[in-house]
Amino acid sequence: MSVRVEKNGPVTTVILHRPEIRNAVDAGTAQALADAFRAFDADPDARVGVLYGDAGTFCAGADLKAVSEGRLLRLEPDGDGPMGPSRLRLSKPVVAAISGHAVAGGLELALWCDLRVAEEDAVLGVFCRRWGVPLIDGGTVRLPRLIGLSRALDLILTGRAVSAAEALGMGLVNRVVPKGEARAAAEALAAQVAAFPQACMNADRTSAYAQADLSFEDAMRQEFEGGVEVLQTESIPGATRFAKGAGRHGQFD
């Protein structure tokens, strides 16, 4: 089984397991990844996802051997992306747990996630530059939005390797942890995020993503409209509970 799913309370971990080819993705694996994340998004008990590459590698990209043998990835403009979930817009956050290499299409999968936790010896990069394979799973879209055009072009044009320390400095990853601890750290971060009031958090997440495609005025309006809905459904009852348990200075005794 190239993809398996493990659940621990509100955290769902999707595990890529093709260690013999450094978790490279073929068509069947891409479909399994997309299906796993659709199921996660539809699960009312699941709050935050984790994407993890087993056996010391996050993902080395597309399975080029399978491609050379005629077993092509899905190459359609609509629906799932070649690497699987790269076009999905989930209603819940996902954290990437990066060990070893997250390169080429593997980097694009990491960019698809909301947050990235990398081990100290992890390597990221647009390694497909070396083989004449383009970024077609959102790499040229998400990378500039995440780290800025200048830094993105440095990675896209050169295909160079980026260390975890440099990736942290440029905002490509959010946390760096000791070797062997990416999954545990990502799942702990996911559990922390899962503990917050979810309607409020996900409304803010949705607004943060949507604003990039809107004018300032429209972005402010959609933020306000989404926020007001949460105020009426989650925040006011929460404030009432807080007031009942708070001391004189608004803090819990």
Buried (B, 14 or more C-beta within 10 A) or exposed (E): EBBEBEEEEBBBBBBBBBEEBBBBBBBBBBBBBBBBBBEBBEBEEBBBBBBBBBBBBBBBBBBBEBBEEEEEBBEEEEEBBBBBBBBBEBEBBBBBBBBBBBBBBBBBBBBBBBBBBBBBBBBBBBBBBEEEBEBBBBBBBBBBEBBEEEBBEBBBEEBEBBBBEBBBBBEBBBBBBEEEBBBEBBBBBBBEBBEEEBBBBBBBBBBEEBBEEBEEEEBEEBBEEBBEEBBEEBBEEBEEEEEEEEEEEEEEE
